[in-house]
Amino acid sequence: MYFAIWSRKKLLSGIALSLAIVFASLALYKTGASAVFGGSNLRQLPIYSVQTDEKKLSISFDCAWGTDYTDKLLEIMEAEQVRCTFFMVEFWTEKYPDYVKKISDAGHEIGTHSATHPYMSKLDKSAIGKELISSVNAIEKITGKKVEVFRPPYGDYNDLLIETAKSLNLYTIQWDVDSLDWKNLSAIEITRRVTSKVKNGSIVLFHNQGLHTAEALPQIIKDLKNKGFSFVPIGELIYRDNYKMAVDGTQIRNS
């Protein structure tokens, strides 16, 4: 008898706790900020993807270690009339200013990928600010265009990083589809991986120095166009205001 009563109390307590967590999560989910429930605190999230009924997505490239395949990537984009987003590290920007201008003049968006490519969650606010401001200034000096998006090196972030970027009017961007081109997958493997994973509002991660990226890209674009997708820079994909964040980093327009 005692065991039965104890078991019932345990069951009811478990149900009550579960309901409390659900209601708390829902309440925090509707805050309208980039914060979501994480333990006992509000956790900041970068944008991984965008919820949209439109069949559109963004292709992005991280630029840090060379230019061997960049001309080919730009040729493909021009031939396919696709505009995308390039995230540039400051030392890359300073080493290849002609490419920065060439990419910008071709109509592609340029975002910062930091100044020195550090693990930015290990930095204090002052150091984060220097990384962002310095890299943004280096890009804007060449292009004459405002930088509005930022991708953390290694995908590494914390609340302080996102809050500091926000204070500098930068949207922190991740991805929901990783091409894994940095692992030197074959063009066929990259193509299959990307085309099988994208959805409306996806942000796809590539690298301008990926060994087989330029080889895979024409087929990826062709396959996605056949599925009805169009391509826009990240700055044209994301919502700038009146949005909320899902726990997986999906940006959702407030109804």
Backbone as numpy.savetxt, mean C-alpha at the origin, in Angstrom:
# Nx Ny Nz CAx CAy CAz Cx Cy Cz
-23.90 -32.24 40.16 -24.74 -31.04 40.16 -23.86 -29.79 40.16
-22.87 -29.79 41.04 -21.97 -28.64 41.12 -21.23 -28.45 39.80
-20.80 -29.56 39.20 -20.07 -29.50 37.94 -20.94 -28.91 36.84
-22.24 -29.32 36.82 -23.16 -28.83 35.80 -23.38 -27.33 35.93
-23.54 -26.85 37.18 -23.75 -25.42 37.40 -22.50 -24.64 37.00
-21.32 -25.17 37.37 -20.06 -24.51 37.03 -19.87 -24.42 35.52
-20.20 -25.51 34.81 -20.05 -25.55 33.35 -20.98 -24.54 32.69
-22.22 -24.44 33.23 -23.17 -23.50 32.66 -22.69 -22.06 32.85
-22.18 -21.75 34.05 -21.67 -20.41 34.30 -20.49 -20.09 33.38
-19.65 -21.08 33.18 -18.49 -20.89 32.30 -18.95 -20.61 30.87
-19.97 -21.37 30.42 -20.49 -21.19 29.07 -21.09 -19.81 28.89
-21.91 -19.38 29.89 -22.55 -18.06 29.80 -21.51 -16.94 29.83
-20.48 -17.11 30.64 -19.42 -16.11 30.71 -18.69 -16.00 29.38
-18.47 -17.15 28.76 -17.80 -17.16 27.46 -18.61 -16.47 26.39
-19.93 -16.72 26.39 -20.81 -16.08 25.41 -20.84 -14.58 25.62
-20.94 -14.16 26.89 -20.97 -12.72 27.20 -19.69 -12.03 26.76
-18.55 -12.68 26.98 -17.28 -12.11 26.58 -17.19 -11.99 25.06
-17.64 -13.01 24.36 -17.61 -12.99 22.90 -18.45 -11.86 22.34
-19.66 -11.69 22.91 -20.55 -10.62 22.46 -19.94 -9.26 22.74
-19.29 -9.12 23.88 -18.66 -7.85 24.22 -17.56 -7.49 23.23
-16.77 -8.49 22.86 -15.70 -8.26 21.89 -16.27 -7.85 20.54
-17.33 -8.55 20.09 -17.96 -8.23 18.81 -18.47 -6.81 18.79
-19.23 -6.42 19.83 -19.80 -5.08 19.87 -18.70 -4.02 19.96
-17.67 -4.29 20.72 -16.56 -3.33 20.82 -15.86 -3.16 19.49
-15.65 -4.27 18.80 -14.98 -4.21 17.51 -15.80 -3.42 16.49
-17.12 -3.66 16.50 -18.00 -2.94 15.58 -18.00 -1.45 15.86
-18.01 -1.12 17.13 -18.02 0.30 17.50 -16.75 0.99 17.04
-15.60 0.32 17.23 -14.34 0.91 16.84 -14.18 0.91 15.33
-14.76 -0.07 14.67 -14.71 -0.16 13.21 -15.37 1.04 12.57
-16.34 1.63 13.26 -17.10 2.74 12.70 -16.57 4.09 13.17
-15.31 4.15 13.61 -14.77 5.41 14.10 -14.55 6.42 12.99
-14.40 5.95 11.73 -14.19 6.85 10.62 -12.74 7.28 10.47
-11.85 6.77 11.31 -10.44 7.10 11.22 -9.68 5.90 10.66
-8.35 6.03 10.64 -7.55 4.90 10.16 -7.18 3.99 11.31
-7.94 4.08 12.41 -7.65 3.26 13.58 -8.64 2.12 13.69
-8.15 0.97 14.10 -9.01 -0.19 14.32 -8.67 -0.81 15.66
-9.53 -1.71 16.10 -9.37 -2.32 17.41 -8.16 -3.24 17.45
-7.32 -3.05 18.44 -6.16 -3.91 18.59 -5.88 -4.09 20.07
-6.43 -5.12 20.68 -6.27 -5.30 22.12 -7.09 -4.25 22.84
-6.44 -3.48 23.71 -7.15 -2.48 24.49 -7.00 -1.09 23.89
-6.31 -0.98 22.74 -6.05 0.32 22.16 -6.54 0.40 20.72
-6.59 1.64 20.20 -6.87 1.84 18.80 -5.56 1.73 18.03
-5.54 0.89 17.01 -4.33 0.65 16.25 -4.45 1.32 14.88
-3.41 2.03 14.47 -3.38 2.70 13.19 -3.04 1.70 12.08
-3.68 1.86 10.93 -3.41 0.98 9.80 -3.10 1.77 8.54
-2.15 1.30 7.76 -1.96 1.86 6.42 -3.05 1.33 5.49
-3.09 1.84 4.28 -4.10 1.40 3.30 -3.52 0.24 2.49
-4.17 -0.91 2.59 -3.77 -2.09 1.84 -4.54 -2.23 0.53
-5.80 -1.80 0.54 -6.65 -1.88 -0.65 -7.83 -0.95 -0.43
-8.67 -0.84 -1.45 -9.82 0.05 -1.38 -11.07 -0.73 -1.78
-12.12 -0.58 -1.00 -13.39 -1.22 -1.36 -14.09 -0.35 -2.40
-14.40 -0.93 -3.53 -15.06 -0.20 -4.61 -15.83 -1.16 -5.49
-16.92 -0.67 -6.05 -17.69 -1.47 -7.00 -17.09 -1.40 -8.40
-16.18 -0.46 -8.60 -15.56 -0.30 -9.91 -14.42 -1.31 -10.08
-14.30 -1.83 -11.29 -13.23 -2.79 -11.58 -11.95 -2.00 -11.91
-11.34 -1.49 -10.88 -10.10 -0.75 -11.06 -9.11 -1.14 -9.96
-7.83 -0.98 -10.26 -6.78 -1.34 -9.31 -5.55 -0.49 -9.60
-4.57 -0.61 -8.72 -3.34 0.16 -8.88 -2.12 -0.76 -8.93
-1.25 -0.48 -9.88 0.05 -1.14 -9.97 1.08 -0.20 -9.34
1.96 -0.74 -8.51 2.98 0.09 -7.88 4.34 -0.60 -7.97
5.38 0.24 -8.03 6.76 -0.23 -8.08 7.56 0.45 -6.98
8.36 -0.31 -6.25 9.30 0.26 -5.29 10.65 0.40 -5.98
11.25 1.59 -5.86 12.52 1.87 -6.53 13.60 2.16 -5.50
14.61 1.30 -5.45 15.68 1.51 -4.48 17.05 1.08 -4.99
17.13 0.12 -5.94 18.43 -0.50 -6.18 18.91 -0.52 -7.63
18.36 0.27 -8.51 18.88 0.26 -9.87 17.83 0.67 -10.89
18.21 0.62 -12.18 17.30 1.05 -13.25 17.33 0.10 -14.45
17.89 -1.09 -14.27 18.13 -1.99 -15.40 16.90 -2.25 -16.26
15.73 -2.33 -15.63 14.52 -2.70 -16.36 13.49 -1.56 -16.42
13.85 -0.40 -15.92 12.89 0.68 -15.79 12.42 1.20 -17.14
13.33 1.33 -18.10 12.93 1.79 -19.44 11.92 0.84 -20.06
12.15 -0.45 -19.90 11.22 -1.44 -20.45 9.86 -1.33 -19.79
9.84 -1.15 -18.47 8.57 -0.99 -17.75 7.81 0.23 -18.27
8.52 1.32 -18.48 7.87 2.53 -18.98 7.35 2.34 -20.41
8.10 1.61 -21.21 7.64 1.32 -22.58 6.35 0.52 -22.56
6.28 -0.46 -21.67 5.07 -1.29 -21.56 3.89 -0.44 -21.11
4.11 0.38 -20.10 3.03 1.24 -19.60 2.52 2.19 -20.67
3.43 2.73 -21.44 3.02 3.65 -22.51 2.23 2.91 -23.59
2.72 1.74 -23.97 2.04 0.96 -25.01 0.64 0.54 -24.57
0.49 0.23 -23.30 -0.80 -0.24 -22.77 -1.65 0.90 -22.22
-1.12 2.13 -22.24 -1.81 3.31 -21.72 -2.23 3.09 -20.25
-1.26 2.66 -19.48 -1.46 2.40 -18.05 -0.62 3.39 -17.26
-1.24 3.99 -16.26 -0.51 4.86 -15.33 -0.45 4.16 -13.97
0.68 4.29 -13.32 0.88 3.58 -12.06 1.58 4.49 -11.05
2.03 3.91 -9.95 2.70 4.66 -8.89 4.08 4.07 -8.63
5.08 4.94 -8.59 6.45 4.54 -8.25 6.80 5.12 -6.89
7.24 4.28 -5.96 7.70 4.74 -4.66 9.23 4.75 -4.67
9.82 5.94 -4.43 11.25 6.11 -4.59 11.95 6.44 -3.28
13.06 5.76 -3.02 13.93 6.10 -1.90 14.76 7.32 -2.30
15.08 8.15 -1.33 15.79 9.39 -1.65 17.14 9.15 -2.32
17.91 8.16 -1.85 19.21 7.95 -2.47 19.07 7.47 -3.91
17.97 6.78 -4.24 17.68 6.41 -5.63 17.30 7.64 -6.42
16.48 8.48 -5.83 16.04 9.72 -6.47 17.24 10.59 -6.83
18.19 10.72 -5.91 19.35 11.57 -6.14 20.33 10.95 -7.15
20.38 9.63 -7.18 21.29 8.96 -8.11 20.75 8.95 -9.53
19.41 8.90 -9.66 18.80 8.80 -10.99 17.76 9.90 -11.22
18.14 11.16 -11.13 17.17 12.24 -11.31 16.52 12.25 -12.69
17.26 11.81 -13.71 16.69 11.77 -15.06 15.53 10.78 -15.13
15.65 9.67 -14.39 14.57 8.69 -14.37 13.37 9.21 -13.58
13.64 9.92 -12.51 12.55 10.51 -11.73 11.72 11.42 -12.62
12.40 12.27 -13.36 11.70 13.20 -14.25 11.00 12.46 -15.39
11.67 11.47 -15.93 11.10 10.69 -17.04 9.82 9.99 -16.61
9.84 9.40 -15.42 8.66 8.71 -14.89 7.53 9.69 -14.64
7.87 10.82 -14.05 6.86 11.84 -13.76 6.28 12.42 -15.04
7.13 12.73 -15.99 6.67 13.31 -17.26 5.79 12.35 -18.05
5.95 11.04 -17.80 5.13 10.04 -18.49 3.74 9.94 -17.88
3.49 10.69 -16.81 2.16 10.71 -16.20 1.97 9.78 -15.03
3.05 9.19 -14.57 2.95 8.29 -13.42 3.08 9.06 -12.11
2.47 8.53 -11.08 2.54 9.14 -9.76 3.83 8.71 -9.07
4.42 9.63 -8.31 5.62 9.30 -7.54 5.36 9.53 -6.06
5.65 8.52 -5.27 5.54 8.61 -3.82 6.90 8.37 -3.19
7.01 8.67 -1.91 8.26 8.43 -1.21 8.31 7.03 -0.60
9.51 6.49 -0.59 9.78 5.18 0.02 10.81 5.36 1.13
10.85 6.59 1.67 11.77 7.00 2.74 13.05 7.60 2.15
13.92 8.07 3.02 15.20 8.64 2.59 16.30 7.59 2.51
16.37 6.72 3.54 17.50 5.78 3.63 17.08 4.31 3.71
15.78 4.04 3.55 15.25 2.66 3.55 15.48 1.94 4.88
15.14 2.58 6.01 15.31 1.91 7.31 14.04 1.17 7.73
14.15 0.42 8.82 12.96 -0.09 9.50 12.40 1.07 10.32
11.36 1.70 9.82 10.94 2.98 10.39 10.20 2.85 11.72
9.73 1.65 12.04 9.10 1.46 13.35 10.13 1.55 14.48
11.41 1.50 14.14 12.46 1.58 15.14 12.93 3.02 15.37
12.35 3.96 14.61 12.77 5.36 14.70 11.84 6.16 15.61
12.37 7.25 16.18 11.51 8.14 16.95 10.85 9.14 16.00
9.97 9.97 16.53 9.19 10.87 15.69 10.08 11.82 14.90
11.12 12.34 15.52 12.01 13.27 14.84 12.70 12.61 13.65
13.19 11.39 13.85 13.88 10.68 12.77 12.92 10.31 11.64
11.71 9.92 12.01 10.69 9.62 10.99 10.41 10.86 10.16
10.23 11.98 10.84 9.95 13.22 10.13 11.06 13.59 9.16
12.31 13.41 9.57 13.44 13.71 8.69 13.44 12.81 7.47
13.17 11.51 7.68 13.12 10.56 6.56 12.07 10.99 5.53
10.91 11.37 6.02 9.81 11.71 5.12 10.00 13.07 4.45
10.33 14.06 5.24 10.46 15.42 4.69 11.61 15.49 3.69
12.74 14.90 4.03 13.90 14.94 3.14 13.61 14.24 1.82
12.99 13.07 1.89 12.72 12.31 0.66 11.65 12.98 -0.20
10.64 13.54 0.44 9.60 14.26 -0.30 10.21 15.47 -1.01
11.03 16.21 -0.31 11.66 17.40 -0.91 12.52 17.04 -2.10
13.24 15.93 -2.00 14.11 15.50 -3.10 13.30 15.19 -4.36
12.16 14.55 -4.17 11.30 14.20 -5.31 10.65 15.46 -5.89
10.09 16.28 -5.02 9.37 17.47 -5.49 10.30 18.46 -6.17
11.55 18.50 -5.76 12.53 19.39 -6.38 12.73 19.03 -7.85
12.65 17.75 -8.16 12.85 17.29 -9.54 11.56 17.38 -10.36
10.46 16.96 -9.78 9.21 16.85 -10.54 8.36 18.12 -10.50
8.48 18.89 -9.45 7.61 20.05 -9.29 6.19 19.67 -8.94
6.00 18.40 -8.56 4.66 17.90 -8.21 4.63 17.48 -6.74
3.48 17.65 -6.12 3.32 17.32 -4.71 3.34 15.81 -4.49
4.07 15.38 -3.49 4.08 13.96 -3.09 3.00 13.75 -2.04
2.13 12.75 -2.27 0.99 12.52 -1.38 0.93 11.12 -0.79
1.74 10.20 -1.32 1.68 8.82 -0.83 3.06 8.36 -0.40
3.06 7.46 0.57 4.30 6.97 1.18 4.17 5.48 1.43
5.21 4.75 1.08 5.24 3.30 1.39 6.42 3.02 2.32
6.16 2.43 3.48 7.25 2.12 4.42 8.16 1.03 3.87
9.46 1.19 4.00 10.38 0.11 3.62 10.06 -1.17 4.37
10.16 -2.28 3.68 9.92 -3.61 4.24 8.47 -3.81 4.69
7.60 -2.86 4.40 6.22 -2.94 4.90 6.15 -2.77 6.40
7.19 -2.22 6.99 7.33 -2.11 8.45 6.72 -0.79 8.94
5.81 -0.86 9.91 5.17 0.35 10.39 4.70 0.17 11.83
4.38 1.30 12.46 3.71 1.31 13.75 2.81 2.54 13.80
2.12 2.72 14.92 1.20 3.86 15.03 1.91 5.19 14.83
3.09 5.33 15.44 3.82 6.59 15.36 4.16 6.94 13.92
4.55 5.96 13.15 4.90 6.20 11.75 3.70 6.72 10.96
2.57 6.04 11.10 1.38 6.44 10.35 0.89 7.81 10.80
0.90 8.06 12.10 0.46 9.35 12.61 1.38 10.48 12.15
2.69 10.21 12.13 3.64 11.23 11.67 3.47 11.51 10.18
3.30 10.44 9.40 3.06 10.62 7.96 1.79 11.42 7.73
0.75 11.11 8.48 -0.52 11.83 8.35 -0.36 13.31 8.65
0.45 13.62 9.66 0.67 15.02 10.03 1.40 15.78 8.92
2.08 15.05 8.03 2.78 15.64 6.89 1.96 15.51 5.61
0.68 15.17 5.77 -0.25 15.04 4.63 0.15 13.93 3.67
0.66 12.83 4.24 1.02 11.67 3.44 0.12 10.49 3.81
-0.40 9.81 2.80 -1.17 8.58 3.01 -0.20 7.40 3.01
-0.23 6.60 4.06 0.66 5.44 4.16 0.04 4.27 3.42
0.78 3.73 2.47 0.25 2.72 1.54 1.00 1.40 1.65
0.27 0.31 1.75 0.84 -1.03 1.67 0.38 -1.69 0.36
-0.02 -2.93 0.41 -0.49 -3.66 -0.75 -1.27 -4.87 -0.28
-2.18 -5.34 -1.13 -2.89 -6.58 -0.81 -2.50 -7.71 -1.76
-1.73 -7.39 -2.79 -1.23 -8.41 -3.72 0.27 -8.20 -3.90
1.05 -9.18 -3.44 2.51 -9.12 -3.58 2.91 -10.02 -4.74
3.50 -9.44 -5.75 3.91 -10.22 -6.92 5.04 -11.20 -6.59
5.75 -10.93 -5.50 6.94 -11.71 -5.10 8.02 -11.69 -6.18
8.01 -10.62 -7.01 9.05 -10.52 -8.03 10.44 -10.38 -7.41
10.47 -9.91 -6.16 11.75 -9.77 -5.46 12.38 -11.12 -5.12
11.59 -12.19 -5.23 12.12 -13.53 -5.02 12.59 -14.16 -6.32
12.59 -13.35 -7.40 13.02 -13.81 -8.71 12.19 -14.97 -9.25
10.87 -14.90 -8.95 9.98 -15.89 -9.55 10.00 -15.73 -11.07
9.63 -16.77 -11.78 9.57 -16.68 -13.23 8.43 -15.76 -13.65
8.44 -15.33 -14.90 7.37 -14.46 -15.41 6.02 -15.16 -15.32
5.99 -16.45 -15.60 4.74 -17.21 -15.54 4.22 -17.27 -14.11
5.12 -17.50 -13.16 4.71 -17.57 -11.76 4.20 -16.22 -11.27
4.87 -15.15 -11.65 4.43 -13.80 -11.25 3.05 -13.51 -11.83
2.88 -13.83 -13.10 1.60 -13.58 -13.77 0.47 -14.33 -13.10
0.66 -15.61 -12.87 -0.39 -16.42 -12.24 -0.71 -15.90 -10.84
0.32 -15.54 -10.12 0.11 -15.07 -8.75 -0.72 -13.79 -8.72
-0.34 -12.83 -9.56 -1.03 -11.54 -9.55 -2.45 -11.66 -10.08
-2.62 -12.29 -11.22 -3.94 -12.32 -11.85 -4.94 -13.15 -11.04
-4.46 -14.08 -10.24 -5.37 -14.90 -9.44 -5.78 -14.23 -8.14
-5.05 -13.18 -7.74 -5.29 -12.58 -6.43 -5.95 -11.21 -6.47
-5.85 -10.50 -7.58 -6.40 -9.14 -7.60 -7.92 -9.14 -7.52
-8.43 -8.05 -6.98 -9.87 -7.81 -6.91 -10.09 -6.32 -7.11
-11.34 -5.90 -7.14 -11.62 -4.47 -7.23 -10.89 -3.74 -6.11
-10.17 -2.67 -6.46 -9.51 -1.86 -5.45 -8.18 -2.39 -4.95
-7.63 -3.39 -5.61 -6.34 -3.95 -5.18 -5.19 -3.00 -5.44
-4.16 -3.12 -4.61 -2.89 -2.45 -4.81 -1.83 -3.54 -4.96
-1.16 -3.56 -6.10 -0.23 -4.63 -6.42 1.21 -4.13 -6.24
2.02 -4.93 -5.57 3.41 -4.58 -5.31 4.34 -5.24 -6.32
5.10 -4.40 -7.02 6.20 -4.85 -7.87 7.45 -4.06 -7.47
8.58 -4.41 -8.09 9.83 -3.66 -7.91 10.40 -3.35 -9.29
10.86 -2.14 -9.46 11.37 -1.76 -10.79 12.60 -2.58 -11.18
13.25 -3.18 -10.19 14.44 -3.96 -10.45 14.17 -5.47 -10.38
12.89 -5.86 -10.37 12.55 -7.28 -10.37 13.08 -7.96 -11.62
13.68 -9.11 -11.46 14.37 -9.79 -12.56 13.44 -10.13 -13.72
12.21 -10.57 -13.41 11.29 -10.99 -14.48 10.01 -10.15 -14.51
10.03 -9.01 -13.84 8.83 -8.18 -13.76 8.42 -7.65 -15.13
9.36 -7.08 -15.85 9.04 -6.51 -17.17 8.57 -7.60 -18.13
9.10 -8.78 -17.96 8.69 -9.90 -18.81 7.25 -10.32 -18.51
6.86 -10.24 -17.24 5.51 -10.68 -16.84 4.45 -9.62 -17.07
4.83 -8.36 -17.03 3.84 -7.29 -17.00 2.89 -7.24 -18.19
3.34 -7.41 -19.44 2.39 -7.35 -20.56 1.26 -8.36 -20.45
1.58 -9.59 -20.05 0.54 -10.60 -19.93 -0.39 -10.30 -18.76
0.16 -9.79 -17.67 -0.67 -9.42 -16.52 -1.67 -8.35 -16.92
-1.20 -7.32 -17.59 -2.09 -6.23 -18.01 -3.14 -6.75 -18.98
-2.72 -7.58 -19.93 -3.66 -8.14 -20.91 -4.74 -8.96 -20.23
-4.33 -9.85 -19.31 -5.29 -10.71 -18.63 -6.28 -9.89 -17.79
-5.77 -8.88 -17.10 -6.65 -8.08 -16.25 -7.57 -7.18 -17.07
-7.08 -6.68 -18.18 -7.95 -5.90 -19.06 -9.07 -6.79 -19.60
-8.74 -8.03 -19.94 -9.76 -8.97 -20.43 -10.82 -9.27 -19.39
-10.44 -9.11 -18.12 -11.39 -9.31 -17.03 -12.17 -8.03 -16.72
-11.87 -6.97 -17.47 -12.60 -5.72 -17.30 -11.97 -4.71 -16.38
-10.73 -4.96 -15.93 -10.08 -4.03 -15.01 -9.46 -2.85 -15.75
-9.45 -1.71 -15.07 -8.70 -0.55 -15.51 -7.65 -0.23 -14.45
-6.69 0.60 -14.81 -5.55 0.86 -13.94 -5.44 2.35 -13.65
-5.26 2.69 -12.38 -5.10 4.08 -11.98 -3.98 4.18 -10.96
-3.33 5.33 -10.86 -2.35 5.53 -9.78 -3.04 5.44 -8.43
-2.28 5.12 -7.40 -2.85 4.94 -6.07 -3.56 6.20 -5.58
-3.02 7.35 -5.90 -3.63 8.61 -5.49 -5.02 8.82 -6.06
-5.33 8.13 -7.16 -6.66 8.21 -7.76 -7.56 7.05 -7.34
-6.98 6.10 -6.62 -7.75 4.95 -6.15 -8.28 5.17 -4.75
-7.47 5.75 -3.88 -7.83 5.87 -2.46 -8.86 6.97 -2.22
-9.54 6.87 -1.07 -10.44 7.93 -0.61 -9.64 8.91 0.22
-9.92 10.18 0.03 -9.18 11.22 0.74 -9.87 11.63 2.05
-11.16 11.42 2.13 -11.89 11.78 3.35 -13.16 10.93 3.43
-13.89 11.06 4.54 -15.15 10.36 4.73 -15.01 8.85 4.50
-14.04 8.25 5.17 -13.83 6.81 5.02 -13.55 6.18 6.38
-13.60 4.87 6.40 -13.25 4.09 7.59 -12.34 2.95 7.14
-11.70 2.32 8.12 -10.77 1.24 7.81 -11.28 -0.08 8.36
-11.24 -1.10 7.53 -11.54 -2.46 8.01 -10.28 -3.02 8.67
-10.45 -4.08 9.43 -9.33 -4.63 10.19 -8.23 -5.21 9.29
-8.55 -5.46 8.03 -7.52 -5.98 7.12 -6.85 -4.87 6.32
-7.13 -3.60 6.66 -6.50 -2.49 5.96 -7.22 -2.06 4.71
-8.44 -2.53 4.51 -9.24 -2.08 3.38 -9.87 -0.74 3.71
-9.71 0.21 2.81 -10.29 1.54 3.00 -11.72 1.52 2.44
-12.68 1.96 3.25 -14.09 1.86 2.88 -14.75 3.23 2.97
-15.46 3.59 1.93 -16.20 4.85 1.93 -17.35 4.78 2.91
-17.49 5.81 3.75 -18.63 5.89 4.65 -19.90 6.07 3.85
-20.94 5.33 4.23 -22.21 5.42 3.50 -23.00 6.64 3.97
